[in-house]
């Protein structure tokens, strides 16, 4: 078993673009989705560095076939 951990740092525009691909966000009606993403964008822009960090974890399991 191996674990791979990495961070992705995104600008507000980049992060909102990724969120706009998630099915849960796509399922929202247009007005609700735009309001949500606009507020997220504003929150990120309001941060001192105007970026957001997202941590990803991937786990690789390898087994021998008997």
mmCIF file of the N, C-alpha and C atoms, coordinates in Angstrom:
data_MODEL
# 
_entry.id   MODEL 
# 
loop_
_atom_site.group_PDB 
_atom_site.id 
_atom_site.type_symbol 
_atom_site.label_atom_id 
_atom_site.label_alt_id 
_atom_site.label_comp_id 
_atom_site.label_asym_id 
_atom_site.label_entity_id 
_atom_site.label_seq_id 
_atom_site.pdbx_PDB_ins_code 
_atom_site.Cartn_x 
_atom_site.Cartn_y 
_atom_site.Cartn_z 
_atom_site.occupancy 
_atom_site.B_iso_or_equiv 
_atom_site.pdbx_formal_charge 
_atom_site.auth_seq_id 
_atom_site.auth_comp_id 
_atom_site.auth_asym_id 
_atom_site.auth_atom_id 
_atom_site.pdbx_PDB_model_num 
ATOM 1   N N  . UNK A 1 1  ? 0.842   -1.170  0.000   1.00 0.00 ? 1  UNK A N  1 
ATOM 2   C CA . UNK A 1 1  ? 0.000   0.000   0.000   1.00 0.00 ? 1  UNK A CA 1 
ATOM 3   C C  . UNK A 1 1  ? 0.887   1.232   0.000   1.00 0.00 ? 1  UNK A C  1 
ATOM 4   N N  . UNK A 1 2  ? 0.523   2.189   -0.830  1.00 0.00 ? 2  UNK A N  1 
ATOM 5   C CA . UNK A 1 2  ? 1.231   3.470   -0.862  1.00 0.00 ? 2  UNK A CA 1 
ATOM 6   C C  . UNK A 1 2  ? 0.213   4.591   -0.831  1.00 0.00 ? 2  UNK A C  1 
ATOM 7   N N  . UNK A 1 3  ? 0.581   5.649   -0.129  1.00 0.00 ? 3  UNK A N  1 
ATOM 8   C CA . UNK A 1 3  ? -0.277  6.832   -0.050  1.00 0.00 ? 3  UNK A CA 1 
ATOM 9   C C  . UNK A 1 3  ? 0.447   7.995   -0.724  1.00 0.00 ? 3  UNK A C  1 
ATOM 10  N N  . UNK A 1 4  ? -0.279  8.715   -1.530  1.00 0.00 ? 4  UNK A N  1 
ATOM 11  C CA . UNK A 1 4  ? 0.271   9.884   -2.208  1.00 0.00 ? 4  UNK A CA 1 
ATOM 12  C C  . UNK A 1 4  ? -0.565  11.099  -1.810  1.00 0.00 ? 4  UNK A C  1 
ATOM 13  N N  . UNK A 1 5  ? 0.088   12.068  -1.243  1.00 0.00 ? 5  UNK A N  1 
ATOM 14  C CA . UNK A 1 5  ? -0.567  13.262  -0.734  1.00 0.00 ? 5  UNK A CA 1 
ATOM 15  C C  . UNK A 1 5  ? 0.029   14.468  -1.457  1.00 0.00 ? 5  UNK A C  1 
ATOM 16  N N  . UNK A 1 6  ? -0.840  15.350  -1.972  1.00 0.00 ? 6  UNK A N  1 
ATOM 17  C CA . UNK A 1 6  ? -0.337  16.553  -2.629  1.00 0.00 ? 6  UNK A CA 1 
ATOM 18  C C  . UNK A 1 6  ? -1.341  17.689  -2.475  1.00 0.00 ? 6  UNK A C  1 
ATOM 19  N N  . UNK A 1 7  ? -0.838  18.895  -2.617  1.00 0.00 ? 7  UNK A N  1 
ATOM 20  C CA . UNK A 1 7  ? -1.658  20.093  -2.527  1.00 0.00 ? 7  UNK A CA 1 
ATOM 21  C C  . UNK A 1 7  ? -1.740  20.758  -3.892  1.00 0.00 ? 7  UNK A C  1 
ATOM 22  N N  . UNK A 1 8  ? -2.890  21.355  -4.146  1.00 0.00 ? 8  UNK A N  1 
ATOM 23  C CA . UNK A 1 8  ? -3.072  22.182  -5.331  1.00 0.00 ? 8  UNK A CA 1 
ATOM 24  C C  . UNK A 1 8  ? -3.484  23.564  -4.829  1.00 0.00 ? 8  UNK A C  1 
ATOM 25  N N  . UNK A 1 9  ? -2.746  24.572  -5.241  1.00 0.00 ? 9  UNK A N  1 
ATOM 26  C CA . UNK A 1 9  ? -3.053  25.946  -4.861  1.00 0.00 ? 9  UNK A CA 1 
ATOM 27  C C  . UNK A 1 9  ? -3.695  26.618  -6.066  1.00 0.00 ? 9  UNK A C  1 
ATOM 28  N N  . UNK A 1 10 ? -4.848  27.238  -5.844  1.00 0.00 ? 10 UNK A N  1 
ATOM 29  C CA . UNK A 1 10 ? -5.614  27.819  -6.943  1.00 0.00 ? 10 UNK A CA 1 
ATOM 30  C C  . UNK A 1 10 ? -6.002  29.256  -6.638  1.00 0.00 ? 10 UNK A C  1 
ATOM 31  N N  . UNK A 1 11 ? -6.132  30.035  -7.695  1.00 0.00 ? 11 UNK A N  1 
ATOM 32  C CA . UNK A 1 11 ? -6.711  31.371  -7.567  1.00 0.00 ? 11 UNK A CA 1 
ATOM 33  C C  . UNK A 1 11 ? -8.222  31.204  -7.421  1.00 0.00 ? 11 UNK A C  1 
ATOM 34  N N  . UNK A 1 12 ? -8.892  32.280  -7.126  1.00 0.00 ? 12 UNK A N  1 
ATOM 35  C CA . UNK A 1 12 ? -10.353 32.229  -7.002  1.00 0.00 ? 12 UNK A CA 1 
ATOM 36  C C  . UNK A 1 12 ? -10.981 31.777  -8.313  1.00 0.00 ? 12 UNK A C  1 
ATOM 37  N N  . UNK A 1 13 ? -10.503 32.307  -9.441  1.00 0.00 ? 13 UNK A N  1 
ATOM 38  C CA . UNK A 1 13 ? -11.060 31.925  -10.745 1.00 0.00 ? 13 UNK A CA 1 
ATOM 39  C C  . UNK A 1 13 ? -10.844 30.443  -11.026 1.00 0.00 ? 13 UNK A C  1 
ATOM 40  N N  . UNK A 1 14 ? -9.640  29.947  -10.744 1.00 0.00 ? 14 UNK A N  1 
ATOM 41  C CA . UNK A 1 14 ? -9.334  28.539  -10.996 1.00 0.00 ? 14 UNK A CA 1 
ATOM 42  C C  . UNK A 1 14 ? -10.183 27.622  -10.117 1.00 0.00 ? 14 UNK A C  1 
ATOM 43  N N  . UNK A 1 15 ? -10.339 27.979  -8.840  1.00 0.00 ? 15 UNK A N  1 
ATOM 44  C CA . UNK A 1 15 ? -11.094 27.131  -7.916  1.00 0.00 ? 15 UNK A CA 1 
ATOM 45  C C  . UNK A 1 15 ? -12.575 27.089  -8.291  1.00 0.00 ? 15 UNK A C  1 
ATOM 46  N N  . UNK A 1 16 ? -13.130 28.241  -8.632  1.00 0.00 ? 16 UNK A N  1 
ATOM 47  C CA . UNK A 1 16 ? -14.539 28.286  -9.031  1.00 0.00 ? 16 UNK A CA 1 
ATOM 48  C C  . UNK A 1 16 ? -14.751 27.483  -10.319 1.00 0.00 ? 16 UNK A C  1 
ATOM 49  N N  . UNK A 1 17 ? -13.780 27.529  -11.231 1.00 0.00 ? 17 UNK A N  1 
ATOM 50  C CA . UNK A 1 17 ? -13.888 26.736  -12.459 1.00 0.00 ? 17 UNK A CA 1 
ATOM 51  C C  . UNK A 1 17 ? -13.938 25.243  -12.140 1.00 0.00 ? 17 UNK A C  1 
ATOM 52  N N  . UNK A 1 18 ? -13.151 24.798  -11.173 1.00 0.00 ? 18 UNK A N  1 
ATOM 53  C CA . UNK A 1 18 ? -13.179 23.384  -10.769 1.00 0.00 ? 18 UNK A CA 1 
ATOM 54  C C  . UNK A 1 18 ? -14.516 23.055  -10.111 1.00 0.00 ? 18 UNK A C  1 
ATOM 55  N N  . UNK A 1 19 ? -14.969 23.911  -9.205  1.00 0.00 ? 19 UNK A N  1 
ATOM 56  C CA . UNK A 1 19 ? -16.246 23.659  -8.535  1.00 0.00 ? 19 UNK A CA 1 
ATOM 57  C C  . UNK A 1 19 ? -17.390 23.559  -9.544  1.00 0.00 ? 19 UNK A C  1 
ATOM 58  N N  . UNK A 1 20 ? -17.291 24.293  -10.612 1.00 0.00 ? 20 UNK A N  1 
ATOM 59  C CA . UNK A 1 20 ? -18.339 24.303  -11.628 1.00 0.00 ? 20 UNK A CA 1 
ATOM 60  C C  . UNK A 1 20 ? -18.410 22.995  -12.407 1.00 0.00 ? 20 UNK A C  1 
ATOM 61  N N  . UNK A 1 21 ? -17.449 22.098  -12.199 1.00 0.00 ? 21 UNK A N  1 
ATOM 62  C CA . UNK A 1 21 ? -17.485 20.786  -12.859 1.00 0.00 ? 21 UNK A CA 1 
ATOM 63  C C  . UNK A 1 21 ? -18.087 19.704  -11.954 1.00 0.00 ? 21 UNK A C  1 
ATOM 64  N N  . UNK A 1 22 ? -18.278 19.992  -10.672 1.00 0.00 ? 22 UNK A N  1 
ATOM 65  C CA . UNK A 1 22 ? -18.807 19.000  -9.734  1.00 0.00 ? 22 UNK A CA 1 
ATOM 66  C C  . UNK A 1 22 ? -20.306 18.815  -9.959  1.00 0.00 ? 22 UNK A C  1 
ATOM 67  N N  . UNK A 1 23 ? -20.746 17.579  -9.991  1.00 0.00 ? 23 UNK A N  1 
ATOM 68  C CA . UNK A 1 23 ? -22.146 17.286  -10.301 1.00 0.00 ? 23 UNK A CA 1 
ATOM 69  C C  . UNK A 1 23 ? -23.110 17.928  -9.304  1.00 0.00 ? 23 UNK A C  1 
ATOM 70  N N  . UNK A 1 24 ? -22.727 17.998  -8.045  1.00 0.00 ? 24 UNK A N  1 
ATOM 71  C CA . UNK A 1 24 ? -23.596 18.633  -7.054  1.00 0.00 ? 24 UNK A CA 1 
ATOM 72  C C  . UNK A 1 24 ? -23.835 20.098  -7.343  1.00 0.00 ? 24 UNK A C  1 
ATOM 73  N N  . UNK A 1 25 ? -22.809 20.764  -7.825  1.00 0.00 ? 25 UNK A N  1 
ATOM 74  C CA . UNK A 1 25 ? -22.953 22.171  -8.188  1.00 0.00 ? 25 UNK A CA 1 
ATOM 75  C C  . UNK A 1 25 ? -23.696 22.317  -9.508  1.00 0.00 ? 25 UNK A C  1 
ATOM 76  N N  . UNK A 1 26 ? -23.430 21.421  -10.451 1.00 0.00 ? 26 UNK A N  1 
ATOM 77  C CA . UNK A 1 26 ? -24.107 21.476  -11.753 1.00 0.00 ? 26 UNK A CA 1 
ATOM 78  C C  . UNK A 1 26 ? -25.608 21.226  -11.615 1.00 0.00 ? 26 UNK A C  1 
ATOM 79  N N  . UNK A 1 27 ? -25.995 20.463  -10.584 1.00 0.00 ? 27 UNK A N  1 
ATOM 80  C CA . UNK A 1 27 ? -27.404 20.134  -10.390 1.00 0.00 ? 27 UNK A CA 1 
ATOM 81  C C  . UNK A 1 27 ? -28.212 21.310  -9.856  1.00 0.00 ? 27 UNK A C  1 
ATOM 82  N N  . UNK A 1 28 ? -27.539 22.316  -9.311  1.00 0.00 ? 28 UNK A N  1 
ATOM 83  C CA . UNK A 1 28 ? -28.239 23.493  -8.802  1.00 0.00 ? 28 UNK A CA 1 
ATOM 84  C C  . UNK A 1 28 ? -28.823 24.297  -9.954  1.00 0.00 ? 28 UNK A C  1 
ATOM 85  N N  . UNK A 1 29 ? -29.917 25.004  -9.667  1.00 0.00 ? 29 UNK A N  1 
ATOM 86  C CA . UNK A 1 29 ? -30.433 25.892  -10.711 1.00 0.00 ? 29 UNK A CA 1 
ATOM 87  C C  . UNK A 1 29 ? -29.420 27.014  -10.939 1.00 0.00 ? 29 UNK A C  1 
ATOM 88  N N  . UNK A 1 30 ? -29.472 27.615  -12.113 1.00 0.00 ? 30 UNK A N  1 
ATOM 89  C CA . UNK A 1 30 ? -28.454 28.586  -12.518 1.00 0.00 ? 30 UNK A CA 1 
ATOM 90  C C  . UNK A 1 30 ? -28.275 29.721  -11.515 1.00 0.00 ? 30 UNK A C  1 
ATOM 91  N N  . UNK A 1 31 ? -29.366 30.295  -11.039 1.00 0.00 ? 31 UNK A N  1 
ATOM 92  C CA . UNK A 1 31 ? -29.278 31.442  -10.122 1.00 0.00 ? 31 UNK A CA 1 
ATOM 93  C C  . UNK A 1 31 ? -28.617 31.041  -8.804  1.00 0.00 ? 31 UNK A C  1 
ATOM 94  N N  . UNK A 1 32 ? -28.986 29.893  -8.268  1.00 0.00 ? 32 UNK A N  1 
ATOM 95  C CA . UNK A 1 32 ? -28.408 29.424  -7.008  1.00 0.00 ? 32 UNK A CA 1 
ATOM 96  C C  . UNK A 1 32 ? -26.931 29.113  -7.177  1.00 0.00 ? 32 UNK A C  1 
ATOM 97  N N  . UNK A 1 33 ? -26.571 28.424  -8.277  1.00 0.00 ? 33 UNK A N  1 
ATOM 98  C CA . UNK A 1 33 ? -25.178 28.088  -8.528  1.00 0.00 ? 33 UNK A CA 1 
ATOM 99  C C  . UNK A 1 33 ? -24.329 29.351  -8.673  1.00 0.00 ? 33 UNK A C  1 
ATOM 100 N N  . UNK A 1 34 ? -24.815 30.312  -9.436  1.00 0.00 ? 34 UNK A N  1 
ATOM 101 C CA . UNK A 1 34 ? -24.049 31.549  -9.637  1.00 0.00 ? 34 UNK A CA 1 
ATOM 102 C C  . UNK A 1 34 ? -23.878 32.319  -8.329  1.00 0.00 ? 34 UNK A C  1 
ATOM 103 N N  . UNK A 1 35 ? -24.907 32.343  -7.506  1.00 0.00 ? 35 UNK A N  1 
ATOM 104 C CA . UNK A 1 35 ? -24.822 33.022  -6.205  1.00 0.00 ? 35 UNK A CA 1 
ATOM 105 C C  . UNK A 1 35 ? -23.804 32.320  -5.311  1.00 0.00 ? 35 UNK A C  1 
ATOM 106 N N  . UNK A 1 36 ? -23.846 31.007  -5.251  1.00 0.00 ? 36 UNK A N  1 
ATOM 107 C CA . UNK A 1 36 ? -22.910 30.233  -4.441  1.00 0.00 ? 36 UNK A CA 1 
ATOM 108 C C  . UNK A 1 36 ? -21.473 30.451  -4.908  1.00 0.00 ? 36 UNK A C  1 
ATOM 109 N N  . UNK A 1 37 ? -21.236 30.278  -6.194  1.00 0.00 ? 37 UNK A N  1 
ATOM 110 C CA . UNK A 1 37 ? -19.882 30.407  -6.719  1.00 0.00 ? 37 UNK A CA 1 
ATOM 111 C C  . UNK A 1 37 ? -19.358 31.832  -6.600  1.00 0.00 ? 37 UNK A C  1 
ATOM 112 N N  . UNK A 1 38 ? -20.233 32.802  -6.734  1.00 0.00 ? 38 UNK A N  1 
ATOM 113 C CA . UNK A 1 38 ? -19.831 34.197  -6.552  1.00 0.00 ? 38 UNK A CA 1 
ATOM 114 C C  . UNK A 1 38 ? -19.388 34.452  -5.120  1.00 0.00 ? 38 UNK A C  1 
ATOM 115 N N  . UNK A 1 39 ? -20.120 33.914  -4.166  1.00 0.00 ? 39 UNK A N  1 
ATOM 116 C CA . UNK A 1 39 ? -19.750 34.094  -2.756  1.00 0.00 ? 39 UNK A CA 1 
ATOM 117 C C  . UNK A 1 39 ? -18.447 33.382  -2.418  1.00 0.00 ? 39 UNK A C  1 
ATOM 118 N N  . UNK A 1 40 ? -18.250 32.196  -2.964  1.00 0.00 ? 40 UNK A N  1 
ATOM 119 C CA . UNK A 1 40 ? -16.985 31.484  -2.752  1.00 0.00 ? 40 UNK A CA 1 
ATOM 120 C C  . UNK A 1 40 ? -15.836 32.291  -3.346  1.00 0.00 ? 40 UNK A C  1 
ATOM 121 N N  . UNK A 1 41 ? -16.036 32.808  -4.550  1.00 0.00 ? 41 UNK A N  1 
ATOM 122 C CA . UNK A 1 41 ? -15.017 33.627  -5.217  1.00 0.00 ? 41 UNK A CA 1 
ATOM 123 C C  . UNK A 1 41 ? -14.660 34.832  -4.347  1.00 0.00 ? 41 UNK A C  1 
ATOM 124 N N  . UNK A 1 42 ? -15.670 35.511  -3.815  1.00 0.00 ? 42 UNK A N  1 
ATOM 125 C CA . UNK A 1 42 ? -15.435 36.683  -2.960  1.00 0.00 ? 42 UNK A CA 1 
ATOM 126 C C  . UNK A 1 42 ? -14.662 36.313  -1.703  1.00 0.00 ? 42 UNK A C  1 
ATOM 127 N N  . UNK A 1 43 ? -14.994 35.177  -1.105  1.00 0.00 ? 43 UNK A N  1 
ATOM 128 C CA . UNK A 1 43 ? -14.287 34.741  0.113   1.00 0.00 ? 43 UNK A CA 1 
ATOM 129 C C  . UNK A 1 43 ? -12.819 34.476  -0.170  1.00 0.00 ? 43 UNK A C  1 
ATOM 130 N N  . UNK A 1 44 ? -12.528 33.837  -1.303  1.00 0.00 ? 44 UNK A N  1 
ATOM 131 C CA . UNK A 1 44 ? -11.136 33.554  -1.653  1.00 0.00 ? 44 UNK A CA 1 
ATOM 132 C C  . UNK A 1 44 ? -10.400 34.860  -1.947  1.00 0.00 ? 44 UNK A C  1 
ATOM 133 N N  . UNK A 1 45 ? -11.022 35.751  -2.701  1.00 0.00 ? 45 UNK A N  1 
ATOM 134 C CA . UNK A 1 45 ? -10.395 37.033  -3.022  1.00 0.00 ? 45 UNK A CA 1 
ATOM 135 C C  . UNK A 1 45 ? -10.140 37.858  -1.763  1.00 0.00 ? 45 UNK A C  1 
ATOM 136 N N  . UNK A 1 46 ? -10.936 37.644  -0.735  1.00 0.00 ? 46 UNK A N  1 
ATOM 137 C CA . UNK A 1 46 ? -10.777 38.378  0.514   1.00 0.00 ? 46 UNK A CA 1 
ATOM 138 C C  . UNK A 1 46 ? -9.663  37.857  1.402   1.00 0.00 ? 46 UNK A C  1 
ATOM 139 N N  . UNK A 1 47 ? -9.104  36.717  1.054   1.00 0.00 ? 47 UNK A N  1 
ATOM 140 C CA . UNK A 1 47 ? -7.994  36.150  1.836   1.00 0.00 ? 47 UNK A CA 1 
ATOM 141 C C  . UNK A 1 47 ? -6.736  36.960  1.582   1.00 0.00 ? 47 UNK A C  1 
ATOM 142 N N  . UNK A 1 48 ? -5.810  36.982  2.539   1.00 0.00 ? 48 UNK A N  1 
ATOM 143 C CA . UNK A 1 48 ? -4.583  37.773  2.364   1.00 0.00 ? 48 UNK A CA 1 
ATOM 144 C C  . UNK A 1 48 ? -3.787  37.429  1.099   1.00 0.00 ? 48 UNK A C  1 
ATOM 145 N N  . UNK A 1 49 ? -3.758  36.144  0.717   1.00 0.00 ? 49 UNK A N  1 
ATOM 146 C CA . UNK A 1 49 ? -2.982  35.772  -0.472  1.00 0.00 ? 49 UNK A CA 1 
ATOM 147 C C  . UNK A 1 49 ? -3.865  35.510  -1.693  1.00 0.00 ? 49 UNK A C  1 
ATOM 148 N N  . UNK A 1 50 ? -5.171  35.650  -1.547  1.00 0.00 ? 50 UNK A N  1 
ATOM 149 C CA . UNK A 1 50 ? -6.140  35.447  -2.644  1.00 0.00 ? 50 UNK A CA 1 
ATOM 150 C C  . UNK A 1 50 ? -6.020  34.087  -3.309  1.00 0.00 ? 50 UNK A C  1 
ATOM 151 N N  . UNK A 1 51 ? -5.633  33.078  -2.547  1.00 0.00 ? 51 UNK A N  1 
ATOM 152 C CA . UNK A 1 51 ? -5.521  31.717  -3.056  1.00 0.00 ? 51 UNK A CA 1 
ATOM 153 C C  . UNK A 1 51 ? -6.216  30.755  -2.093  1.00 0.00 ? 51 UNK A C  1 
ATOM 154 N N  . UNK A 1 52 ? -6.468  29.559  -2.571  1.00 0.00 ? 52 UNK A N  1 
ATOM 155 C CA . UNK A 1 52 ? -7.000  28.490  -1.738  1.00 0.00 ? 52 UNK A CA 1 
ATOM 156 C C  . UNK A 1 52 ? -6.159  27.240  -1.999  1.00 0.00 ? 52 UNK A C  1 
ATOM 157 N N  . UNK A 1 53 ? -5.944  26.458  -0.952  1.00 0.00 ? 53 UNK A N  1 
ATOM 158 C CA . UNK A 1 53 ? -5.164  25.225  -1.062  1.00 0.00 ? 53 UNK A CA 1 
ATOM 159 C C  . UNK A 1 53 ? -6.110  24.046  -0.827  1.00 0.00 ? 53 UNK A C  1 
ATOM 160 N N  . UNK A 1 54 ? -6.058  23.082  -1.738  1.00 0.00 ? 54 UNK A N  1 
ATOM 161 C CA . UNK A 1 54 ? -6.860  21.867  -1.598  1.00 0.00 ? 54 UNK A CA 1 
ATOM 162 C C  . UNK A 1 54 ? -5.894  20.690  -1.552  1.00 0.00 ? 54 UNK A C  1 
ATOM 163 N N  . UNK A 1 55 ? -6.061  19.859  -0.547  1.00 0.00 ? 55 UNK A N  1 
ATOM 164 C CA . UNK A 1 55 ? -5.199  18.696  -0.368  1.00 0.00 ? 55 UNK A CA 1 
ATOM 165 C C  . UNK A 1 55 ? -5.891  17.457  -0.920  1.00 0.00 ? 55 UNK A C  1 
ATOM 166 N N  . UNK A 1 56 ? -5.149  16.686  -1.694  1.00 0.00 ? 56 UNK A N  1 
ATOM 167 C CA . UNK A 1 56 ? -5.647  15.442  -2.274  1.00 0.00 ? 56 UNK A CA 1 
ATOM 168 C C  . UNK A 1 56 ? -4.869  14.263  -1.696  1.00 0.00 ? 56 UNK A C  1 
ATOM 169 N N  . UNK A 1 57 ? -5.551  13.130  -1.593  1.00 0.00 ? 57 UNK A N  1 
ATOM 170 C CA . UNK A 1 57 ? -4.928  11.890  -1.140  1.00 0.00 ? 57 UNK A CA 1 
ATOM 171 C C  . UNK A 1 57 ? -5.345  10.776  -2.086  1.00 0.00 ? 57 UNK A C  1 
ATOM 172 N N  . UNK A 1 58 ? -4.365  10.052  -2.589  1.00 0.00 ? 58 UNK A N  1 
ATOM 173 C CA . UNK A 1 58 ? -4.619  8.872   -3.403  1.00 0.00 ? 58 UNK A CA 1 
ATOM 174 C C  . UNK A 1 58 ? -3.969  7.681   -2.706  1.00 0.00 ? 58 UNK A C  1 
ATOM 175 N N  . UNK A 1 59 ? -4.651  6.565   -2.681  1.00 0.00 ? 59 UNK A N  1 
ATOM 176 C CA . UNK A 1 59 ? -4.136  5.355   -2.053  1.00 0.00 ? 59 UNK A CA 1 
ATOM 177 C C  . UNK A 1 59 ? -4.014  4.282   -3.130  1.00 0.00 ? 59 UNK A C  1 
ATOM 178 N N  . UNK A 1 60 ? -2.841  3.696   -3.212  1.00 0.00 ? 60 UNK A N  1 
ATOM 179 C CA . UNK A 1 60 ? -2.579  2.630   -4.170  1.00 0.00 ? 60 UNK A CA 1 
ATOM 180 C C  . UNK A 1 60 ? -2.407  1.332   -3.402  1.00 0.00 ? 60 UNK A C  1 
ATOM 181 N N  . UNK A 1 61 ? -3.247  0.366   -3.717  1.00 0.00 ? 61 UNK A N  1 
ATOM 182 C CA . UNK A 1 61 ? -3.136  -0.967  -3.130  1.00 0.00 ? 61 UNK A CA 1 
ATOM 183 C C  . UNK A 1 61 ? -2.729  -1.940  -4.229  1.00 0.00 ? 61 UNK A C  1 
ATOM 184 N N  . UNK A 1 62 ? -1.702  -2.699  -3.987  1.00 0.00 ? 62 UNK A N  1 
ATOM 185 C CA . UNK A 1 62 ? -1.231  -3.700  -4.930  1.00 0.00 ? 62 UNK A CA 1 
ATOM 186 C C  . UNK A 1 62 ? -1.258  -5.051  -4.230  1.00 0.00 ? 62 UNK A C  1 
ATOM 187 N N  . UNK A 1 63 ? -1.839  -6.029  -4.907  1.00 0.00 ? 63 UNK A N  1 
ATOM 188 C CA . UNK A 1 63 ? -1.931  -7.361  -4.331  1.00 0.00 ? 63 UNK A CA 1 
ATOM 189 C C  . UNK A 1 63 ? -1.467  -8.390  -5.359  1.00 0.00 ? 63 UNK A C  1 
ATOM 190 N N  . UNK A 1 64 ? -1.020  -9.503  -4.854  1.00 0.00 ? 64 UNK A N  1 
ATOM 191 C CA . UNK A 1 64 ? -0.599  -10.591 -5.722  1.00 0.00 ? 64 UNK A CA 1 
ATOM 192 C C  . UNK A 1 64 ? -1.780  -11.508 -5.964  1.00 0.00 ? 64 UNK A C  1 
ATOM 193 N N  . UNK A 1 65 ? -2.005  -11.852 -7.217  1.00 0.00 ? 65 UNK A N  1 
ATOM 194 C CA . UNK A 1 65 ? -3.096  -12.752 -7.568  1.00 0.00 ? 65 UNK A CA 1 
ATOM 195 C C  . UNK A 1 65 ? -2.635  -14.187 -7.297  1.00 0.00 ? 65 UNK A C  1 
ATOM 196 N N  . UNK A 1 66 ? -3.439  -14.935 -6.596  1.00 0.00 ? 66 UNK A N  1 
ATOM 197 C CA . UNK A 1 66 ? -3.085  -16.334 -6.259  1.00 0.00 ? 66 UNK A CA 1 
ATOM 198 C C  . UNK A 1 66 ? -3.670  -17.309 -7.240  1.00 0.00 ? 66 UNK A C  1 
# 
